[in-house]
Amino acid sequence: MIKKLTGFLEYGTFAEIALAIFSAVFIAIVIRTLFTKSNVTRKQASIVLGESVEEDCHE
């Protein structure tokens, strides 16, 4: 089945599909990062510095 698929499509097509998937995931991560509240980010950043972890950082 893989040989039929790779024989049907050219390598350039696979590169374009990979670029589209990468771009979509990258944009999704950027959007998620931009919409994260600053207090949640501060709580997550302080986990490494503090000894107690607050459970409710997913507000």
C-alpha positions, 0 to 999 in steps of 0.5 A: 500500500505504501509503494502504491501511494509513493508511486502515485505521488511525487516527492515534491508533493510529500514536501508540500504536505509536510510543510502545510502540516508544519505550518498549521501546527506552528500557527496553532502553537503561536495562537495558543501561546498568545491567548494564554493568560499572563497569570497562568504563565507566571504560575507555570514559570514559578513551578521550577523555582518554588517547592510547592506546586499550585494545582489550579493553574488551568484557569 
